[in-house]
Amino acid sequence: MPRIVNMNDNIKVGTIAAFPMDNIPEGWLICNGAEYFKHDFPELANYLGDTYGIPSDPRKFKVPDFQGKFLRGYGINSNPIGQVQGDAIRNITGGIYNICETFAFTGWCSDVFYKIGVGSGHTPHDIKFNWTNADGAIFDASRVVPVANENRPINMAVVYCIKY
């Protein structure tokens, strides 16, 4: 029978760990941005200070809020430690070419654009593509990248906790 060792005493205060279930072991707090009294967790309060925000009461401190976030190593292109970096995607480009009266026949699109219509015989009347009775092109990022109602890499949910 394997011997089970309690490693809790050997883990340093402030260590972040991911747990694959929501039954959090003794000695850990969920990283959900909650505030705690400094006297309840003095070592952790001293270690974190105000890194994760100013609490509503000077007798308290805040743990980080990692809910719904992906952790990123500090350094190249990251924000300072403790600051959230907003979402972004790489630029998606494409082109509309040979805009003319016969766009639907001779014009062509690439990448995220695709043609609509079968040729109206009308030329776009200004450079801003404010077309009147003209066929056109549609921008659709799903033609070149997976899409959803959020930007995200492939992922699996865990509960991030901090050792106290």
Backbone as JSON, one array per atom type, in Angstrom:
{
  "sequence": "MPRIVNMNDNIKVGTIAAFPMDNIPEGWLICNGAEYFKHDFPELANYLGDTYGIPSDPRKFKVPDFQGKFLRGYGINSNPIGQVQGDAIRNITGGIYNICETFAFTGWCSDVFYKIGVGSGHTPHDIKFNWTNADGAIFDASRVVPVANENRPINMAVVYCIKY",
  "N": [[0.84, -1.17, 0.0], [0.65, 2.22, -0.95], [2.29, 4.91, 0.72], [0.76, 7.74, 2.05], [1.63, 11.07, 2.0], [1.49, 14.11, 3.73], [1.94, 16.98, 2.2], [1.44, 19.61, 2.7], [2.7, 21.13, 4.75], [5.2, 21.6, 3.73], [4.94, 23.33, 1.63], [5.35, 26.55, 0.43], [4.0, 29.64, 1.74], [1.81, 31.54, -0.25], [2.16, 30.17, -2.59], [0.83, 29.26, -5.72], [-1.59, 27.0, -6.86], [-3.16, 24.64, -9.02], [-6.2, 23.0, -8.82], [-7.93, 20.03, -9.66], [-10.59, 19.79, -8.99], [-13.48, 20.95, -7.12], [-13.28, 20.65, -4.41], [-11.52, 21.91, -2.12], [-8.36, 21.51, -0.56], [-7.41, 21.65, 2.94], [-5.72, 24.52, 4.15], [-5.53, 26.11, 1.94], [-6.72, 28.79, -0.13], [-9.3, 29.79, -2.33], [-8.58, 31.38, -5.37], [-10.24, 33.91, -5.91], [-10.55, 36.62, -5.75], [-11.46, 37.42, -3.3], [-11.78, 39.11, -0.09], [-9.95, 39.01, 2.94], [-9.51, 38.99, 6.5], [-6.53, 40.31, 7.78], [-5.49, 39.36, 10.18], [-6.41, 36.75, 10.24], [-4.98, 35.34, 8.31], [-2.06, 35.95, 8.52], [0.61, 35.58, 7.45], [0.19, 35.2, 4.69], [-1.15, 37.59, 4.08], [0.89, 39.45, 4.61], [2.74, 38.63, 2.7], [1.38, 39.06, 0.22], [0.51, 41.73, 0.37], [-0.74, 44.68, -1.08], [-0.88, 43.8, -3.68], [-2.9, 42.66, -5.28], [-4.96, 44.49, -5.35], [-6.64, 47.16, -3.59], [-8.12, 46.64, -0.52], [-11.52, 46.81, 0.83], [-11.47, 47.46, 3.47], [-9.03, 48.54, 5.72], [-8.03, 46.6, 7.43], [-8.0, 44.31, 6.06], [-7.01, 42.12, 3.31], [-6.54, 41.3, -0.18], [-6.99, 38.33, -2.12], [-5.68, 37.01, -5.2], [-7.72, 37.16, -8.2], [-8.43, 34.69, -10.18], [-10.46, 33.6, -11.59], [-11.92, 32.4, -14.5], [-9.75, 33.2, -16.01], [-6.66, 32.96, -17.85], [-3.52, 32.04, -16.76], [-0.44, 33.76, -17.1], [2.99, 33.76, -17.78], [5.25, 36.07, -16.29], [6.76, 38.73, -18.01], [7.93, 39.07, -21.3], [5.77, 40.97, -23.22], [3.79, 40.84, -21.23], [1.56, 42.16, -18.69], [2.31, 44.1, -15.69], [2.92, 42.21, -12.66], [0.04, 41.04, -11.05], [-1.77, 42.64, -12.42], [-4.5, 42.66, -14.62], [-4.56, 41.67, -18.01], [-6.15, 42.72, -20.86], [-8.23, 41.04, -23.35], [-7.27, 40.07, -26.71], [-6.92, 39.65, -30.24], [-4.98, 38.34, -32.96], [-4.41, 40.29, -35.91], [-6.78, 39.98, -38.51], [-6.86, 39.66, -41.9], [-7.85, 40.47, -45.27], [-8.76, 40.76, -48.74], [-10.43, 42.83, -51.21], [-10.8, 42.87, -54.56], [-10.34, 44.35, -57.86], [-12.62, 46.09, -58.13], [-15.38, 46.99, -59.86], [-17.83, 47.67, -62.48], [-18.48, 45.11, -63.2], [-18.09, 43.52, -61.0], [-19.04, 41.09, -59.8], [-18.39, 39.29, -61.71], [-15.7, 39.67, -62.6], [-14.29, 40.62, -60.44], [-12.56, 39.71, -57.39], [-12.21, 38.06, -54.19], [-10.43, 37.54, -51.09], [-9.41, 35.31, -48.44], [-10.87, 36.32, -45.5], [-13.02, 37.51, -46.73], [-15.91, 37.16, -48.83], [-17.69, 36.93, -51.95], [-20.88, 38.34, -52.76], [-24.03, 38.14, -54.47], [-24.77, 38.49, -58.05], [-23.89, 40.29, -59.91], [-24.62, 43.53, -60.63], [-24.38, 45.54, -62.4], [-23.73, 48.05, -61.56], [-21.47, 50.54, -60.47], [-19.44, 50.91, -57.58], [-19.97, 53.93, -55.86], [-18.31, 55.54, -54.31], [-15.11, 55.91, -52.61], [-15.3, 54.86, -50.07], [-16.68, 52.54, -50.14], [-19.45, 52.7, -50.12], [-21.91, 51.4, -51.38], [-24.37, 51.48, -53.94], [-27.01, 49.62, -54.96], [-25.21, 47.65, -55.71], [-23.28, 44.64, -56.06], [-21.39, 42.93, -53.53], [-18.98, 42.3, -50.93], [-18.56, 40.15, -48.15], [-17.41, 40.22, -44.81], [-16.09, 37.63, -42.96], [-14.81, 36.17, -40.32], [-14.84, 33.52, -39.53], [-14.22, 32.01, -41.7], [-11.52, 31.69, -41.75], [-10.53, 31.29, -39.16], [-11.26, 29.52, -36.05], [-14.29, 30.41, -34.42], [-16.04, 31.99, -31.66], [-18.08, 33.18, -28.91], [-16.19, 34.46, -27.48], [-12.64, 35.14, -27.13], [-10.28, 32.6, -27.03], [-7.86, 30.11, -26.05], [-7.51, 26.53, -26.57], [-8.76, 24.8, -23.78], [-9.09, 23.72, -20.3], [-11.03, 23.58, -17.41], [-9.94, 24.45, -14.13], [-9.48, 24.86, -10.57], [-7.93, 27.58, -9.26], [-5.82, 28.08, -6.53], [-4.44, 29.56, -3.53], [-1.77, 29.14, -1.27], [-1.99, 29.37, 2.24]],
  "CA": [[0.0, 0.0, 0.0], [1.48, 3.42, -0.97], [2.21, 5.78, 1.87], [0.29, 9.08, 1.71], [2.39, 12.07, 2.73], [0.9, 15.43, 3.71], [2.97, 17.93, 1.75], [1.0, 20.96, 3.0], [3.65, 21.84, 5.6], [6.41, 21.9, 2.96], [4.61, 24.26, 0.55], [5.51, 27.92, 0.92], [2.87, 30.56, 1.71], [1.76, 32.31, -1.48], [2.25, 29.29, -3.75], [-0.41, 29.09, -6.47], [-1.74, 25.63, -7.36], [-4.41, 24.34, -9.72], [-6.84, 21.78, -8.34], [-8.85, 19.53, -10.68], [-11.93, 19.61, -8.43], [-13.8, 22.11, -6.29], [-13.09, 20.29, -3.0], [-10.19, 22.48, -1.87], [-7.75, 21.0, 0.66], [-7.1, 22.53, 4.07], [-4.49, 25.29, 3.99], [-5.57, 26.8, 0.66], [-7.85, 29.68, -0.39], [-9.6, 29.92, -3.76], [-8.18, 32.66, -5.96], [-11.48, 34.47, -6.45], [-10.57, 38.05, -5.47], [-12.09, 37.68, -2.0], [-11.03, 39.82, 0.94], [-9.84, 38.3, 4.22], [-8.86, 39.76, 7.56], [-5.09, 40.06, 7.87], [-5.17, 38.57, 11.38], [-6.75, 35.34, 9.99], [-3.93, 34.76, 7.45], [-1.03, 37.0, 8.59], [1.75, 35.36, 6.54], [-0.26, 35.46, 3.32], [-1.43, 39.03, 3.99], [2.19, 40.11, 4.54], [3.36, 38.26, 1.42], [0.68, 39.68, -0.91], [0.34, 43.18, 0.49], [-1.86, 45.18, -1.91], [-0.6, 43.42, -5.07], [-4.12, 42.32, -6.0], [-5.97, 45.51, -5.16], [-6.84, 47.77, -2.28], [-9.35, 46.09, 0.07], [-12.53, 47.77, 1.3], [-11.2, 47.71, 4.89], [-7.57, 48.45, 5.89], [-7.66, 45.41, 8.22], [-8.12, 43.15, 5.17], [-6.18, 42.03, 2.1], [-7.23, 40.59, -1.26], [-6.3, 37.28, -2.85], [-5.88, 37.22, -6.64], [-8.94, 36.62, -8.81], [-8.05, 33.98, -11.4], [-11.65, 32.97, -12.16], [-12.12, 32.68, -15.92], [-8.55, 33.78, -16.61], [-5.52, 32.11, -18.11], [-2.33, 32.62, -16.15], [0.62, 34.01, -18.06], [4.28, 34.05, -17.17], [5.65, 37.48, -16.29], [7.88, 39.03, -18.9], [7.67, 39.58, -22.65], [4.39, 41.35, -23.56], [2.83, 40.7, -20.13], [1.37, 43.3, -17.8], [2.97, 43.89, -14.4], [2.32, 41.18, -11.81], [-1.16, 41.47, -10.35], [-2.65, 43.42, -13.27], [-5.16, 41.9, -15.69], [-4.33, 42.13, -19.38], [-7.37, 42.48, -21.65], [-8.13, 40.1, -24.46], [-6.92, 40.58, -28.03], [-6.62, 38.61, -31.24], [-4.1, 38.81, -34.03], [-5.16, 40.91, -36.99], [-7.29, 39.11, -39.58], [-6.96, 40.52, -43.07], [-8.28, 39.9, -46.54], [-8.83, 41.83, -49.73], [-11.45, 42.88, -52.25], [-9.99, 43.32, -55.7], [-10.99, 44.61, -59.14], [-13.95, 46.66, -57.94], [-15.84, 47.63, -61.09], [-19.23, 47.37, -62.79], [-18.67, 43.66, -63.35], [-17.46, 42.93, -59.81], [-19.43, 39.7, -59.56], [-17.83, 38.42, -62.74], [-14.25, 39.74, -62.69], [-13.67, 40.92, -59.16], [-12.34, 38.54, -56.55], [-11.97, 38.31, -52.77], [-9.56, 36.53, -50.49], [-9.38, 35.07, -47.0], [-12.08, 36.51, -44.7], [-14.08, 38.09, -47.55], [-16.48, 36.37, -49.91], [-18.59, 37.72, -52.79], [-22.33, 38.11, -52.73], [-24.71, 38.65, -55.65], [-24.39, 37.98, -59.36], [-23.54, 41.38, -60.83], [-25.75, 44.43, -60.74], [-24.15, 46.53, -63.42], [-23.49, 49.36, -60.95], [-20.14, 50.74, -59.92], [-19.45, 51.56, -56.27], [-19.89, 55.35, -56.17], [-17.26, 56.28, -53.61], [-13.97, 55.14, -52.11], [-15.63, 54.26, -48.78], [-17.46, 51.34, -50.43], [-20.85, 52.94, -49.84], [-22.41, 50.95, -52.66], [-25.8, 51.58, -54.21], [-27.43, 48.57, -55.89], [-24.04, 46.92, -56.2], [-22.92, 43.43, -55.35], [-20.32, 43.29, -52.63], [-18.23, 41.26, -50.25], [-18.88, 40.0, -46.73], [-16.29, 39.86, -43.94], [-16.47, 36.52, -42.08], [-13.58, 35.62, -39.75], [-14.95, 32.07, -39.37], [-13.67, 31.35, -42.89], [-10.08, 31.46, -41.58], [-10.19, 30.93, -37.78], [-12.41, 29.11, -35.25], [-14.89, 31.56, -33.74], [-16.94, 31.76, -30.53], [-18.47, 34.47, -28.35], [-15.03, 34.94, -26.73], [-11.34, 34.69, -27.65], [-9.72, 31.67, -26.05], [-7.16, 28.93, -26.54], [-8.05, 25.26, -26.07], [-8.6, 24.91, -22.33], [-9.8, 22.86, -19.37], [-11.23, 24.33, -16.16], [-9.37, 24.02, -12.85], [-9.64, 25.86, -9.53], [-6.65, 28.09, -8.78], [-5.82, 28.38, -5.1], [-3.19, 30.1, -2.99], [-1.42, 28.55, 0.03], [-1.88, 30.32, 3.36]],
  "C": [[0.89, 1.24, 0.0], [1.24, 4.29, 0.26], [1.79, 7.19, 1.43], [1.01, 10.07, 2.62], [1.65, 13.4, 2.62], [1.98, 16.44, 3.39], [2.63, 19.37, 2.12], [2.03, 21.75, 3.8], [4.91, 22.25, 4.85], [6.17, 22.88, 1.82], [4.64, 25.68, 1.12], [4.23, 28.74, 0.77], [2.95, 31.39, 0.43], [1.88, 31.47, -2.74], [0.87, 29.18, -4.4], [-0.44, 27.66, -7.0], [-3.1, 25.5, -8.03], [-4.94, 23.01, -9.21], [-7.89, 21.33, -9.35], [-10.25, 19.24, -10.15], [-12.23, 20.8, -7.54], [-13.78, 21.81, -4.8], [-11.66, 20.69, -2.63], [-9.62, 21.96, -0.55], [-7.53, 22.08, 1.72], [-5.79, 23.25, 3.78], [-4.45, 26.1, 2.7], [-6.81, 27.68, 0.59], [-8.06, 29.75, -1.9], [-9.21, 31.31, -4.23], [-9.37, 33.27, -6.69], [-11.63, 35.96, -6.16], [-11.18, 38.42, -4.13], [-11.16, 38.45, -1.07], [-11.08, 39.01, 2.24], [-9.19, 39.22, 5.25], [-7.4, 39.33, 7.66], [-4.76, 39.19, 9.08], [-5.54, 37.08, 11.21], [-5.66, 34.61, 9.19], [-2.75, 35.73, 7.4], [0.13, 36.81, 7.61], [1.37, 35.67, 5.1], [-0.53, 36.95, 3.12], [-0.13, 39.81, 3.84], [2.85, 39.85, 3.18], [2.71, 39.01, 0.25], [0.63, 41.2, -0.83], [-0.89, 43.61, -0.29], [-1.67, 44.84, -3.38], [-1.87, 43.2, -5.88], [-5.28, 43.25, -5.68], [-6.06, 46.0, -3.72], [-8.16, 47.24, -1.71], [-10.28, 47.19, 0.56], [-12.3, 48.2, 2.74], [-9.69, 47.57, 5.08], [-7.11, 47.26, 6.74], [-7.68, 44.15, 7.36], [-7.08, 43.2, 4.06], [-6.98, 41.23, 1.07], [-6.35, 39.47, -1.82], [-6.52, 37.55, -4.34], [-7.2, 36.63, -7.11], [-8.55, 36.01, -10.15], [-9.25, 33.31, -12.06], [-11.8, 33.38, -13.63], [-10.92, 33.26, -16.63], [-7.5, 32.7, -16.86], [-4.3, 32.79, -17.5], [-1.23, 32.72, -17.19], [1.9, 34.32, -17.32], [4.65, 35.51, -17.32], [6.83, 37.67, -17.23], [7.4, 39.58, -20.22], [6.17, 39.76, -22.89], [3.38, 41.18, -22.44], [2.65, 42.04, -19.42], [2.19, 43.08, -16.54], [2.23, 42.85, -13.56], [1.14, 41.79, -11.06], [-2.13, 42.29, -11.19], [-3.2, 42.55, -14.39], [-4.82, 42.51, -17.03], [-5.56, 41.75, -20.19], [-7.14, 41.53, -22.81], [-7.79, 40.82, -25.76], [-6.76, 39.39, -28.96], [-5.64, 39.2, -32.23], [-4.97, 39.38, -35.14], [-5.57, 39.86, -38.03], [-7.49, 40.01, -40.79], [-7.44, 39.74, -44.28], [-8.39, 41.05, -47.53], [-10.04, 41.69, -50.63], [-10.76, 43.52, -53.44], [-10.86, 43.52, -56.95], [-12.42, 45.1, -58.99], [-14.32, 47.41, -59.22], [-17.29, 47.24, -61.34], [-19.48, 45.87, -62.86], [-18.05, 42.91, -62.18], [-17.78, 41.45, -59.64], [-18.83, 38.76, -60.59], [-16.3, 38.45, -62.75], [-13.57, 40.04, -61.37], [-13.45, 39.65, -58.34], [-12.0, 38.97, -55.13], [-11.03, 37.24, -52.24], [-9.8, 36.43, -48.99], [-10.73, 35.29, -46.33], [-13.24, 37.12, -45.48], [-14.63, 37.06, -48.53], [-17.52, 37.21, -50.65], [-20.04, 37.36, -52.54], [-22.91, 38.66, -54.02], [-24.16, 38.1, -56.94], [-24.08, 39.08, -60.36], [-24.73, 42.28, -61.06], [-25.58, 45.44, -61.85], [-23.92, 47.93, -62.86], [-22.08, 49.4, -60.37], [-20.26, 51.35, -58.53], [-19.19, 53.06, -56.47], [-18.9, 56.13, -55.34], [-16.23, 55.34, -53.01], [-14.26, 54.43, -50.8], [-16.48, 53.0, -48.93], [-18.91, 51.5, -49.96], [-21.6, 52.65, -51.14], [-23.92, 51.11, -52.75], [-26.13, 50.53, -55.28], [-26.26, 47.77, -56.46], [-23.89, 45.62, -55.42], [-21.74, 43.78, -54.46], [-19.59, 42.1, -52.09], [-18.61, 41.29, -48.78], [-17.59, 39.63, -45.99], [-16.77, 38.78, -43.0], [-15.2, 35.84, -41.58], [-13.64, 34.1, -39.63], [-14.45, 31.31, -40.59], [-12.19, 31.02, -42.72], [-9.66, 31.09, -40.17], [-11.43, 30.38, -37.08], [-12.97, 30.32, -34.52], [-15.81, 31.1, -32.61], [-17.35, 33.14, -30.02], [-17.38, 35.04, -27.45], [-13.77, 34.5, -27.44], [-10.74, 33.77, -26.61], [-8.89, 30.59, -26.75], [-7.9, 27.67, -26.08], [-7.79, 25.23, -24.57], [-9.38, 23.83, -21.58], [-9.87, 23.59, -18.04], [-10.56, 23.64, -14.97], [-9.69, 25.12, -11.84], [-8.27, 26.29, -9.05], [-6.79, 28.49, -7.32], [-4.45, 28.9, -4.68], [-3.0, 29.54, -1.58], [-1.36, 29.65, 1.07], [-1.09, 29.74, 4.5]]
}
